[in-house]
Each structure stands twice: as structure tokens, then as C-alpha cells.
Amino acid sequence: MSNLLQTPIEYLKGVGPQRGDLLRKELGIHKYADLINFYPNRYIDRTRYYKINELRNSPAEVQLVGKIVRIKTVEQKRGKRLVATFIDDTGEMELVWFQGIKWIRESLQLNVPIVIFGKCSAFNGQYNMPHPEIELLKEHEQNLRSAMQPVYPSTETLANRGISNRVVNKMMQQLFTETGIAFTETLPAYLLDALKLVPKKTALFNIHFPKSNDDLAKAQFRLKFEELFFIQLQLITKNIIRKQRIKGHPFTKVGEYFNDFFNNHLPFALTNAQKRVLKEIRNDMGGSAQMNRLLQGDVGSGKTIVALMTMLLALDNGFQACLMAPTEILANQHYIGLSELAKDLNINIKILTGSTKTADRKILHEELENGSLHIIIGTHALLEDKVKFKNLGLAVIDEQHRFGVEQRSKLWKKNEIPPHVLVMTATPIPRTLAMSLYGDLDISVIDELPPGRKPIQTVHRFDSNRLKVWAFIRNEIEKGRQIYIVYPLIQESEKMDFKDLMDGYESISRDFPLPKYAVSIVHGKMKPADKDAEMDRFSKGKTNIMVATTVIEVGVNIPNASVMIIESAERFGLSQLHQLRGRVGRGAEQSYCILMTSHKLSSDTKTRIETMTRTNDGFEIAEVDLKLRGPGDLMGKQQSGVLNLQIADIVKDREILQLARHYAIKILKDDAALSHPTHATLRQVFVEMSKKQEIWNYIS
């Protein structure tokens, strides 16, 4: 692209310092190039000119050609209104203004051909158009004006300061007039041919001034493809470079620990999905590059066993392993789970969290440094400088989106050669999002549940059915099962929520009285020790019902709990509902999830409830969640910046994303350095983009 496009925006005719300042602050438009890439978010079709006798009452905007023959001011209760009579050869209508009357009146000319544009409404059998856009016919014909009128994103400040859509449109016209066609092609010719893509300059012109829907569609396709293609090119290059540059320890041996566990101590046969994932992990760790793999699996799909077996491979090759979890509850859960699985293996496994006593820490640190501690499980405490390993060969990170990049890199630095990395998540990430967010990680998915697990049955009940629900619970308790009842807790209305929770707890205690029933309660305002004591009573079966806020969302494992009741389910997001449901269904018995709501439901809530009752598939749920909430929300705050896309939408454009990824892989396979003459422009754009580093800092 020419240097002209690097010109500061205030130098564009019609902008100047004040407007330039506003464009920078409100829209992030600093230079000509930013304005060119500021795309419309919708278009108004101005291909058609209506006649007055064709008008209908409709929300669509229409344009007519005619002239004004009379103007009058009409007094009304508050102030005045200006009314002009507009005619064409089929009839007459009124144009009405309620504001800016004085200067509008001065600007109106009688009996001169004009084009008016706006929304019409009928009143007493006559049509009128409030605050129309007006243009002289001769100017309308001269303007660099396309048939489809672009509508640009705006802000309240811009509207108040007079930078209307029309002004932005004029700036855009001015820009194209000044720059001529100063755009260099960014994609190789063979790619344009293969995908029938329009040239870059045509695409940019037609995105702002399309003559027809067809031109617009071609322009959008070309620009979306390009945006996603360069993102994929960067991610895949990063993956290739990492594999070449970051050497790992080759784990060539499958030895005593792994084989003993596999042959003699597996609690149940591995599913095909678990076997496939282990094979992928073994291939990664057997090579000379550092493994960087994301393991996705729904709640209860058996990720822990895969993690343990991966750790045993590290031990067989003479290395230590660590597992880092975001909370103490989760770290403890992993510690108990792994110790139980490995109890007959003669392995030293310990746990390090914020509450580990100083005396125990001292022993831990010594054992880690002399190599007698094989596996350590912990929270952020593992990242402290005091924690040194003899030879860390594998780091397993659970729910990694809760750890920042700097935190993870601290782990790498604990070794001369960085450890292999296995990232685990129970939050299913839709494939499309995974390709964009974790395009530089290799992805493994455990997509089947262990044998003997029955799918959880999910039903939706209104508050008015509560008596039937209670009868069902009594029935389950008689069979010896336990019940969760979860209340929402949303920060803004904490007092109200707390009251709901306590009211709920009291009425449940009344309906399920002692000594026949016992009810536990857990919420965020309790002291940690009290919380643990209540959890402990429930897990030992001393209480039948656990009333809780969402603190039980992560990592509570009680196989005997078979019913999850979610109160005010309309106030939970889809992924939260799915995570909560995963707390039951951990034993061999049939489990149930009951979503309780009021009768008033928004359409999004209906979609969420319908999805939950229809499927247990976390990936399908994540896809629906992505459609409802958009990519930014789904990944949480620190990652929403990643997908600051200008034109593509990774939900709606997933096919284009897959196409872009396919071609990026193909090109890099044949020419990883982009050194072939046909890739000269690609390389240039790629180098320019790499300098910006806008999104790559976020990605693991």
C-alpha cells in the first residue's frame, strides 16, 4: 500500500484537527489507511426511486424525485413544526421538521428538482416524511454515489458533534478521490484465481460504494477471507517455528511405570477417544520438539487418567511432572484423584497450595530439588521462585484460561529445556474458536464418556410445578441418593440474591425437616473452614440436600449425588448451566438436572433452556453459546481483545475460516519461509503484520 495511506487523518479535505481528534478518540481512526478499513455495518438500497402513489406504510427507507411547491410553519402545543408540500407527477405528500426549523427553512428551494430520502408514514390518508435527507437532483447525479448506501458504525458523541453518517460517507468519497487507487494486491495471483476473489482495490471500493448486492457480496467475501487468512498464517507459522526452535526432551521410553499402571491398575478400560489422545501425546513427546497440546474433554470424560499416564511417561524417562490448577479446591481434587489412581505404583506425589504449612514446604522444596518427589500438584504457589525442580519434564495445566501468559512462562523458566506442556480444559471450545484462539496449539479432544455412565436427563420446570419437583426429590432420597439445589449469585444484586438463597434454604428445611432429612448450605460469605466442613458432611452422606450458590461449580466429585436443581435457571449462562449439570451423573445411577424458571422468558433464555434439555454434548452447547454471546464474551476478559476483527465474524464466517486455514497450511507446507517469488507480496504483508503484534501477545 502506498505511503499516502499513512497520512494523518486530519489532512483529508473536510476533516481538519477538531474532527481528526474526534475520529481518533471515538473510532480509533488515526490515518487514511484506518478510514479505508472502517467498514459499513449495513447498507440501504437506493437503487429504486418510488412514486408518491406507490408508497406503503413500511419501516423501510425510500427515495423519491420531485419538488417542493409550498412551505408553512404550523404552531403546536410545544413550539412549531415546519411543513413542506412535496409533489411528483403522481400526487403530493408532506415533509415535516420539528427541529432546526430556522436554518432548514432558509435552505429549502421551491420548484427545483430534488431527491428526498427517509421513512414514510401515513396520517389521515396522506403520507408524510419526517426529517428527510434532501439533495439537489443535479448534485445527486454527480456524486460518487453508489446505489447501495453504506451505514457506518457511530457513537453518541460523534452524532452530537455533527459527524453524521452522511459526513463519514463524504469523507470516504474524498479519500477515494484523493488516493486514486493506491492499493497494492496482498494475495498471490494463483489464490485469487483458485477462489475467484476480486482484486483488493475492487473489494475496498465495493465495500464502501457497492453498485449491487452481488458486488457487495464479492467484496465482503474477499476481505473476510484475507483477514482470516493472515491470522491463520501467523498462528500456523508460530506453531512451525516453535516446533523448530523450542526443543523438548524426547521421551523415547515407555517403561515400568506406564506399563505397570496400564496392565495392572487401570480402574476401567480406556475409551477409544482416550487411547487416540494418548497416542497423539506420545507422538508429540517422542519427537525433539516441545509438546504444546490442548486437551479438551467434557466434565467426566476421563482427562485425569490421561494426565496421569502422560506423567508416568515423564517418570519413565527420568523426569518430574507437575499439575497446576487455578483453585485450592480443584488442586485438592486432583491430588486425591491422582493419589488414589497411583496408590500401588510406589510414586511420591505431593501437593503445594497457599495453605501448605511452612515445615511441609521445606521438605517439598528439598525433595523437588533432589528429584525424590516425582509429581507435584499445586496452585499458583508452584510459580514461586523458591520452587525449583531437579528436572521438570512435563507441566499439565488445568483450565488454563484462568492463568495469564506471564504466569505460564514462569513454569517454562524452571528448566534449561522447557517442559512438555499439556493444557486441559472442561470448557468445550467450539472448533471455530479453537482454530482462531489456539491455532498455535495442537488440539486433542476426548469426545466419549467412559462406559457405564448414563447420560444425564435434563428437564425444564416452571416455579408453579415445584410441588411435583419436591415429590420427585423425596423419592430419590428414599432410594439413597443426594440432591444439589443451586441458587444464582450475581455480584450487582448480592443482597437480594443472598436473601433468595436464605429464603430458599429456610423453606427447604421446612419441607425436608429433621430428623428424617438433613440439609447443608454453602455460600461465598462463609468462612473457608465452615464451607469445607459442610462439603465434607455432604460428601460423607450425612446430609441429603446441599443448598448452594455456584461455589460448587468447579471440581466437586460426589458419585452419589444424582439430582441437580438449578433455581432461576434463566439467570445463568449456557456454559455455567452445563458445568453445573456436570456435578451429577458421576456414579452408575441415572441422574437428573432440573432447570427451574419463572414463566417470563426472553428468546435467548428459551434457546439456552431448549439446548440444555436437548443435548449433553458440551461442544454443541459451546457452539450455541458462541452464537448467543459472541467470541469476546466466551473467552473472558483477557482474551476478548484477541478477536478484534474488522470484517470477519468467526461464528457466521466459519466456512471462510476453514477455507483460510486450509490454504494457509497448504502454502506454508510448500514454502514455510514464503521465499518463493510468487509469495513476495504475502511475505511483505506478513512481515508488516508481525511488527504490529496486536493479537499474538494474547495467545498462549
C-alpha positions in Angstrom: 0.0 0.0 0.0 1.4 3.4 -0.8 2.8 5.8 1.8 -0.1 8.1 1.0 -2.3 5.9 3.2 0.0 6.6 6.2 -1.1 10.3 6.1 -2.7 11.5 9.4 -6.4 11.7 9.0 -6.7 15.5 9.8 -5.1 16.2 6.4 -8.0 14.8 4.5 -10.1 17.6 2.9 -13.1 18.2 5.1 -11.6 16.7 8.3 -9.2 19.1 9.9 -7.8 19.0 13.5 -11.0 19.0 15.5 -12.8 16.3 13.5 -9.5 14.4 13.3 -9.3 14.4 17.1 -12.8 13.1 17.4 -12.2 10.3 14.9 -9.1 9.2 16.8 -10.8 9.2 20.2 -14.2 7.7 19.2 -13.3 5.3 16.4 -9.5 4.8 16.6 -9.1 6.3 13.1 -5.6 7.8 13.0 -4.6 7.8 9.3 -6.0 7.3 5.8 -5.5 3.5 6.0 -7.7 3.3 9.1 -10.5 5.1 7.4 -10.3 2.8 4.4 -10.6 -0.2 6.7 -13.5 1.3 8.6 -16.3 -0.8 7.1 -20.0 -0.1 7.0 -22.1 -2.4 9.2 -25.2 -2.3 7.0 -26.4 -0.8 3.6 -29.6 0.9 2.5 -30.7 0.1 -1.0 -31.0 3.3 -3.0 -31.3 1.6 -6.4 -35.0 2.4 -6.6 -36.9 5.7 -6.9 -40.5 5.5 -5.7 -43.5 7.5 -6.9 -45.9 9.0 -4.3 -48.8 6.7 -5.4 -46.6 3.7 -4.7 -45.9 4.5 -1.1 -46.9 2.0 1.6 -46.7 2.1 5.4 -43.4 0.3 5.9 -40.4 0.7 8.1 -38.1 0.8 5.1 -36.5 4.0 3.9 -37.5 5.1 0.4 -36.3 7.8 -2.0 -38.4 10.0 -4.4 -37.7 12.6 -7.1 -39.9 15.7 -7.2 -40.0 19.3 -6.0 -41.3 21.4 -3.1 -44.1 23.7 -4.0 -45.2 25.2 -0.7 -43.7 25.8 2.8 -45.5 26.8 6.0 -44.9 26.9 9.8 -47.6 25.3 12.0 -48.0 26.3 15.7 -48.4 23.3 18.0 -48.7 22.8 21.8 -44.9 22.9 22.2 -43.2 25.1 19.7 -43.7 24.9 16.0 -43.2 22.5 13.1 -42.2 23.2 9.6 -44.3 21.6 6.8 -43.3 21.5 3.1 -45.6 20.2 0.3 -43.7 17.9 -2.0 -45.1 16.7 -5.4 -44.2 14.4 -8.2 -46.3 13.5 -11.3 -48.5 11.1 -9.3 -49.5 13.1 -6.3 -48.4 15.1 -3.2 -47.1 14.5 0.3 -45.8 16.4 3.3 -42.2 16.8 4.5 -42.1 17.7 8.3 -39.4 19.1 10.6 -39.7 19.5 14.4 -36.1 20.8 15.0 -33.7 23.1 13.3 -36.6 24.9 11.7 -34.9 28.2 11.1 -32.0 27.1 9.1 -33.9 24.3 7.3 -36.4 26.9 6.1 -33.6 29.0 4.7 -32.0 26.1 2.9 -35.2 24.9 1.1 -35.7 26.0 -2.5 -39.1 26.0 -4.3 -39.8 24.3 -7.6 -36.3 22.9 -8.0 -35.9 19.1 -8.8 -34.7 17.3 -5.6 -34.2 13.8 -4.3 -35.7 13.1 -0.9 -34.9 10.1 1.3 -36.4 8.8 4.6 -39.1 6.8 6.2 -42.7 7.5 5.4 -45.8 7.2 7.5 -49.5 7.7 6.6 -51.6 10.2 8.6 -55.3 10.8 7.7 -54.8 9.2 4.3 -51.8 11.4 3.4 -48.2 10.4 3.5 -45.5 12.4 5.3 -41.8 12.0 5.8 -40.2 13.5 9.0 -36.7 15.0 8.7 -35.9 13.7 5.2 -32.4 13.8 3.6 -32.6 16.3 0.7 -30.2 16.6 -2.2 -30.5 18.6 -5.4 -31.1 16.2 -8.3 -28.1 17.5 -10.3 -25.7 17.0 -7.3 -27.2 13.6 -6.6 -26.4 12.5 -10.2 -22.8 13.9 -10.0 -21.8 12.4 -6.7 -19.5 9.4 -6.4 -22.7 7.8 -5.1 -23.4 4.2 -5.3 -26.8 2.5 -5.4 -26.4 0.9 -2.0 -25.9 3.5 0.7 -23.4 2.4 3.4 -24.3 2.9 7.0 -21.2 3.2 9.3 -20.9 2.4 13.0 -21.1 5.6 15.1 -21.2 6.8 18.6 -23.4 9.3 20.5 -20.5 11.8 20.8 -20.0 11.7 17.0 -23.7 12.2 16.3 -23.9 15.1 18.8 -20.8 16.8 17.2 -22.3 16.7 13.8 -20.3 13.8 12.3 -23.3 12.0 10.8 -23.3 9.0 8.5 -23.5 11.4 5.6 -20.4 13.2 6.8 -18.5 9.9 7.1 -19.7 9.0 3.6 -18.4 12.3 2.2 -15.0 11.7 3.9 -14.9 8.2 2.3 -15.7 9.7 -1.2 -13.0 12.3 -0.6 -10.5 9.6 0.4 -11.0 7.6 -2.8 -10.9 10.8 -4.9 -7.6 11.8 -3.3 -5.8 8.5 -3.2 -6.8 7.4 -6.6 -6.4 3.6 -6.5 -3.4 3.4 -4.2 -3.8 -0.2 -3.1 -1.3 -3.0 -3.8 -2.6 -6.5 -4.1 -1.9 -8.6 -0.9 -2.7 -12.1 -2.1 -0.9 -14.2 -4.7 -2.5 -14.4 -8.2 -3.0 -18.2 -8.1 -5.0 -17.8 -4.9 -7.2 -15.1 -6.4 -7.8 -17.4 -9.4 -8.5 -20.5 -7.3 -11.0 -18.8 -5.1 -12.4 -16.4 -7.7 -11.6 -13.5 -5.4 -12.0 -9.9 -6.7 -8.8 -7.8 -6.6 -8.0 -5.8 -3.4 -8.8 -2.4 -4.9 -12.1 -3.6 -6.3 -13.0 -5.1 -2.9 -12.2 -1.9 -1.0 -14.1 0.3 -3.4 -17.2 -2.0 -3.4 -17.3 -2.4 0.3 -17.9 1.3 0.6 -19.7 2.0 -2.7 -21.4 -1.2 -3.9 -23.5 -0.8 -7.1 -25.4 -4.0 -6.3 -25.8 -6.8 -3.7 -23.7 -9.0 -5.9 -20.7 -6.6 -5.9 -21.1 -6.2 -2.1 -21.1 -10.0 -1.5 -17.9 -10.5 -3.6 -16.2 -7.6 -1.7 -17.2 -9.0 1.7 -16.0 -12.5 0.8 -12.6 -11.2 -0.4 -12.0 -9.0 2.7 -13.2 -11.6 5.2 -11.0 -14.3 3.6 -8.0 -12.1 3.6 -8.4 -11.1 7.3 -8.8 -14.7 8.5 -6.1 -16.0 6.2 -3.4 -13.7 7.6 -4.4 -14.6 11.2 -4.1 -18.3 10.3 -0.8 -17.7 8.5 0.6 -16.1 11.7 -0.7 -18.8 14.0 0.5 -21.7 11.9 3.9 -20.1 11.3 4.2 -19.6 15.1 3.5 -23.3 15.6 6.0 -24.4 12.9 8.7 -22.0 14.3 8.0 -23.2 17.9 8.5 -26.8 16.8 11.8 -26.0 15.1 13.1 -23.6 17.7 11.9 -24.8 21.0 13.5 -28.2 21.6 11.9 -30.5 24.1 13.2 -33.6 25.9 12.5 -36.6 23.6 10.6 -39.1 25.8 11.6 -42.2 23.8 10.9 -44.8 26.5 7.6 -46.4 27.5 8.8 -48.1 30.7 8.0 -49.7 34.0 5.6 -47.0 35.5 3.4 -46.7 32.4 3.3 -50.4 31.6 2.6 -51.4 35.2 -0.3 -49.0 35.5 -1.7 -49.8 32.1 -1.5 -53.6 32.6 -2.3 -54.0 36.3 -4.0 -50.9 37.8 -6.4 -49.3 35.3 -9.7 -48.9 37.1 -11.6 -49.4 33.8 -10.8 -50.0 30.2 -9.8 -46.8 28.3 -12.3 -45.5 25.8 -11.2 -45.2 22.1 -11.1 -41.4 22.5 -8.7 -41.7 25.5 -6.5 -44.2 23.5 -6.4 -41.8 20.5 -5.4 -38.9 22.7 -2.7 -40.8 24.4 -1.3 -41.8 21.1 -1.2 -38.1 19.9 0.6 -37.2 23.2 3.1 -40.0 22.8 3.9 -38.9 19.3 4.4 -35.3 20.4 6.7 -36.2 23.3 8.7 -38.8 21.4 10.0 -36.1 19.0 12.6 -33.5 19.6 10.1 -30.5 19.7 8.4 -29.3 22.9 4.8 -30.6 23.1 2.2 -27.8 23.3 -1.2 -29.6 23.3 -4.7 -28.6 24.4 -6.8 -31.4 25.7 -10.5 -30.7 25.6 -12.9 -33.1 27.3 -16.3 -32.6 28.8 -16.8 -32.9 32.6 -16.3 -36.6 33.5 -14.8 -37.7 30.2 -11.6 -39.0 31.9 -9.0 -36.4 31.4 -7.4 -37.1 34.8 -6.3 -40.7 33.7 -4.8 -39.3 30.5 -2.9 -36.7 32.5 -1.6 -39.4 34.9 -0.5 -41.7 32.1 1.3 -38.8 30.5 3.0 -38.0 33.8 4.1 -41.7 34.0 5.8 -41.4 30.6 7.8 -38.4 32.0 8.8 -40.5 35.1 9.8 -43.5 32.8 12.2 -41.1 31.0 13.7 -39.9 34.3 11.8 -36.6 34.6 9.5 -35.0 37.1 6.0 -33.7 36.4 3.7 -31.1 37.8 0.0 -30.3 37.6 -1.2 -26.7 38.1 -4.8 -25.9 38.9 -6.5 -22.5 39.4 -8.0 -23.1 42.8 -7.2 -25.0 46.0 -10.5 -27.0 45.8 -9.5 -28.2 42.3 -5.9 -28.8 43.2 -7.0 -30.9 46.2 -9.5 -32.8 44.0 -6.7 -33.6 41.5 -4.4 -34.6 44.4 -7.0 -37.0 45.9 -7.9 -38.4 42.4 -4.3 -39.0 41.3 -3.1 -40.4 44.6 -6.0 -42.9 44.5 -5.2 -44.0 40.9 -1.4 -44.3 41.6 -1.6 -45.8 45.1 0.0 -49.1 44.1 2.7 -47.6 42.0 5.3 -46.5 44.6 5.4 -42.9 43.4 6.0 -39.8 45.6 3.1 -37.4 44.9 2.6 -34.2 47.0 0.5 -31.1 46.9 1.6 -27.4 47.3 -1.0 -24.6 47.8 -1.3 -21.4 49.7 -2.3 -23.3 52.9 0.6 -25.7 52.9 2.5 -25.4 56.3 6.0 -24.0 56.3 7.5 -27.2 57.7 5.9 -29.3 54.9 7.1 -26.7 52.3 10.7 -27.1 53.4 10.5 -30.9 52.8 8.7 -30.4 49.5 11.4 -28.0 48.2 14.2 -30.3 49.2 12.5 -33.4 47.6 11.8 -31.4 44.4 15.5 -30.4 44.1 17.0 -33.8 44.8 14.5 -35.5 42.5 12.8 -37.8 45.0 9.5 -36.0 44.6 8.1 -37.4 41.3 4.8 -35.5 40.9 3.7 -32.2 42.4 0.2 -30.8 42.2 -0.5 -27.3 43.1 -2.0 -23.8 42.6 -0.1 -20.6 41.7 2.1 -21.5 44.6 4.1 -23.6 42.1 5.3 -20.5 40.4 7.1 -19.0 43.4 10.9 -18.6 42.8 11.6 -20.9 45.8 10.1 -23.8 43.9 13.0 -25.4 42.0 12.9 -28.8 40.2 15.7 -31.2 39.6 14.4 -31.9 36.1 10.8 -30.9 35.2 9.8 -32.7 32.0 6.1 -32.2 31.9 3.7 -29.4 33.0 0.0 -30.1 33.0 -2.2 -27.0 33.3 -5.8 -27.3 34.2 -8.4 -24.7 33.0 -5.6 -22.7 31.5 -7.7 -19.7 30.5 -7.6 -18.7 34.2 -3.8 -18.3 34.0 -2.0 -15.3 32.4 0.8 -15.8 29.8 3.4 -14.4 32.2 2.4 -17.0 34.8 2.8 -19.8 32.4 6.1 -18.7 31.2 7.4 -18.7 34.8 7.0 -22.5 34.7 8.9 -22.8 31.5 11.9 -21.0 33.0 12.3 -23.5 35.8 14.3 -25.7 33.3 17.0 -25.1 30.8 15.0 -27.0 28.2 11.3 -26.1 28.6 9.0 -29.0 29.8 6.4 -30.5 27.5 3.0 -28.8 28.1 -0.4 -30.3 28.3 -3.2 -27.9 28.8 -6.6 -29.3 30.0 -10.0 -27.8 29.8 -13.5 -28.9 30.6 -14.9 -25.8 28.9 -15.5 -27.1 25.4 -14.3 -24.5 22.9 -16.1 -24.7 19.6 -13.8 -25.8 16.8 -14.1 -22.4 15.0 -13.0 -20.5 18.1 -10.3 -23.0 18.9 -8.8 -22.6 15.4 -8.5 -18.9 16.0 -7.6 -18.7 19.6 -5.4 -21.7 19.9 -4.4 -22.1 16.3 -0.8 -22.5 17.5 -1.6 -25.3 19.9 -2.2 -28.9 18.8 -5.7 -29.9 19.9 -6.9 -33.3 21.2 -10.5 -34.0 22.1 -12.0 -36.7 24.3 -15.4 -36.9 22.9 -16.9 -40.0 24.5 -17.8 -40.8 28.1 -16.4 -43.8 30.0 -18.6 -47.0 29.8 -21.3 -47.4 32.3 -22.1 -43.7 32.5 -25.7 -42.9 31.8 -26.4 -39.6 30.1 -28.0 -37.1 32.5 -31.7 -36.4 31.8 -32.4 -32.7 31.8 -35.9 -31.2 32.1 -37.3 -27.7 32.4 -40.0 -26.9 35.0 -41.8 -23.7 35.9 -41.9 -22.5 39.5 -45.6 -23.4 39.6 -44.6 -27.2 39.3 -42.5 -27.0 42.5 -44.7 -29.5 44.5 -44.1 -32.2 41.9 -40.4 -31.5 41.9 -40.3 -31.8 45.7 -42.2 -35.1 45.5 -39.6 -36.3 43.0 -36.7 -35.3 45.3 -38.3 -37.2 48.2 -38.5 -40.3 46.0 -34.8 -40.0 45.1 -33.7 -39.5 48.7 -35.6 -42.7 49.6 -33.5 -44.5 47.0 -30.5 -43.3 49.0 -29.5 -40.5 46.5 -28.3 -36.9 47.3 -29.5 -33.7 45.8 -27.9 -30.3 44.9 -30.1 -27.1 44.8 -28.2 -24.2 43.3 -29.1 -20.5 43.5 -27.6 -17.8 41.3 -25.3 -15.3 42.9 -24.7 -12.3 40.7 -22.5 -9.5 42.1 -24.7 -6.5 41.4 -27.6 -7.7 43.4 -25.8 -9.7 46.1 -28.1 -8.7 48.9 -31.2 -9.8 47.0 -29.5 -13.0 45.9 -28.4 -13.8 49.4 -31.9 -13.2 50.6 -33.2 -15.6 47.9 -30.7 -18.2 49.0 -31.6 -17.9 52.7 -35.3 -17.9 52.0 -34.8 -21.0 49.8 -32.8 -22.7 52.5 -35.4 -22.0 55.1 -38.3 -23.2 53.0 -36.4 -26.4 52.0 -35.5 -27.0 55.7 -39.3 -26.7 56.5 -40.3 -29.0 53.6 -37.5 -31.6 54.4 -37.4 -31.5 58.3 -35.1 -33.1 60.7 -34.6 -35.9 61.8 -35.8 -37.6 58.6 -33.8 -35.2 56.3 -30.6 -33.2 56.7 -29.8 -30.1 54.7 -26.3 -28.5 54.1 -25.7 -24.9 52.9 -22.6 -23.5 51.2 -22.2 -19.9 50.0 -19.5 -17.3 49.4 -19.9 -15.4 52.7 -19.0 -18.4 54.8 -15.5 -19.0 56.3 -13.5 -21.5 54.3 -13.3 -23.9 57.2 -17.1 -23.9 57.6 -17.5 -24.4 53.9 -15.2 -27.4 53.9 -17.0 -28.9 56.9 -20.4 -28.6 55.2 -18.9 -30.1 51.9 -17.4 -32.9 54.0 -20.8 -33.7 55.6 -22.4 -33.9 52.2 -19.7 -35.9 50.6 -19.8 -38.4 53.5 -23.6 -38.7 53.0 -24.5 -37.2 56.4 -26.8 -34.7 54.6 -29.2 -35.4 51.8 -29.5 -32.0 50.2 -26.9 -29.4 49.5 -28.2 -25.8 49.0 -25.5 -23.7 47.5 -24.5 -20.8 45.3 -22.3 -21.5 42.3 -19.2 -22.2 44.5 -19.8 -25.9 43.8 -19.3 -25.3 40.1 -15.8 -26.5 39.9 -14.4 -29.8 40.9 -16.8 -31.3 43.4 -17.0 -35.0 42.9 -19.8 -36.9 44.7 -20.8 -40.0 42.8 -23.9 -40.5 45.0 -25.5 -37.1 44.1 -28.0 -37.8 41.3 -30.2 -34.6 41.1 -29.1 -31.1 40.3 -31.8 -28.5 40.7 -30.9 -25.0 39.3 -33.1 -22.3 40.6 -33.8 -19.2 38.4 -32.0 -21.0 35.6 -32.8 -18.0 33.3 -30.1 -16.1 35.2 -27.3 -18.5 34.3 -25.3 -18.6 31.0 -25.2 -21.8 29.0 -21.7 -22.8 29.8 -22.4 -22.3 33.5 -25.6 -24.4 33.3 -23.6 -27.2 31.5 -20.8 -27.0 34.1 -23.3 -27.3 37.0 -25.1 -30.2 35.4 -21.7 -32.0 35.2 -21.7 -32.2 39.0 -24.1 -35.1 38.9 -24.0 -38.2 36.7 -20.7 -39.3 38.2 -22.0 -42.6 39.5 -23.6 -45.5 37.7 -27.2 -44.4 38.6 -29.5 -42.4 36.3 -29.0 -38.7 37.1 -31.2 -35.7 36.5 -30.9 -32.0 36.1 -34.0 -29.8 36.7 -34.0 -26.2 35.4 -36.5 -24.1 37.3 -37.6 -20.8 35.8 -40.4 -18.3 36.0 -42.9 -18.0 33.1 -41.4 -14.8 31.7 -38.5 -15.9 29.4 -36.6 -14.0 26.8 -35.9 -15.6 23.4 -32.2 -16.1 24.3 -33.2 -17.9 27.6 -35.6 -20.1 25.7 -32.8 -21.1 23.3 -30.5 -21.8 26.3 -33.1 -24.0 28.1 -34.0 -25.8 24.9 -30.3 -26.5 24.1 -29.8 -27.9 27.7 -32.8 -30.2 27.5 -31.9 -31.4 24.0 -28.2 -32.3 24.3 -25.5 -33.2 26.7 -22.7 -32.6 24.2 -20.5 -29.8 25.5 -19.2 -28.9 22.1 -22.7 -28.4 20.7 -23.6 -26.3 23.7 -20.5 -24.2 23.2 -21.4 -23.6 19.6 -24.9 -22.3 20.7 -23.3 -20.2 23.4 -20.9 -18.7 20.9 -23.8 -17.7 18.7 -25.7 -16.2 21.6 -22.8 -14.4 23.2 -20.2 -13.7 20.6 -16.5 -14.7 20.8 -15.3 -11.9 23.1 -17.6 -12.9 26.0 -16.9 -16.6 25.7 -13.2 -16.3 26.3 -13.4 -14.0 29.3 -11.9 -10.5 29.5 -8.3 -11.2 28.9 -8.9 -12.9 25.6 -11.7 -10.9 24.1 -9.1 -8.5 22.7 -7.8 -11.3 20.5 -10.6 -11.3 18.1 -10.8 -7.6 17.3 -11.7 -8.5 13.8 -12.6 -5.7 11.3 -14.9 -7.5 9.0 -15.0 -11.2 9.6 -17.2 -12.8 12.3 -15.8 -16.2 13.4 -19.3 -17.5 14.2 -21.0 -16.6 10.9 -18.0 -17.0 8.7 -16.7 -20.4 10.0 -16.7 -21.8 6.5 -14.4 -18.9 5.3 -12.3 -19.5 8.4 -11.8 -23.2 7.5 -11.0 -22.3 3.9 -8.5 -19.7 5.0 -6.8 -22.2 7.4 -6.7 -24.8 4.7 -4.9 -22.5 2.3 -2.6 -21.1 5.0 -1.5 -24.7 5.9 -1.1 -25.6 2.2 1.1 -22.6 1.4 3.3 -23.0 4.5 3.8 -26.7 3.8 5.3 -26.0 0.4 7.0 -22.7 1.3 7.4 -22.2 5.1 9.6 -19.1 4.7 7.4 -17.6 2.0 10.6 -17.1 -0.1 9.1 -18.2 -3.4 8.8 -15.3 -5.9 5.0 -15.8 -6.1 4.8 -15.2 -2.4 6.8 -11.9 -2.4 3.7 -9.7 -1.5 2.5 -12.3 1.0 5.8 -12.1 2.8 5.8 -8.3 2.8 2.3 -8.1 4.3 3.2 -10.8 6.7 6.3 -9.0 8.0 4.3 -5.8 8.3 1.6 -7.5 10.4 4.2 -9.3 12.6 5.6 -5.9 13.6 2.2 -4.8 14.9 2.0 -7.8 17.3 -1.5 -6.8 18.1 -3.1 -10.1 18.8 -0.3 -12.5 19.1 0.7 -11.4 22.6 -2.6 -12.8 23.9 -2.3 -16.3 22.5 -0.6 -18.8 24.7 
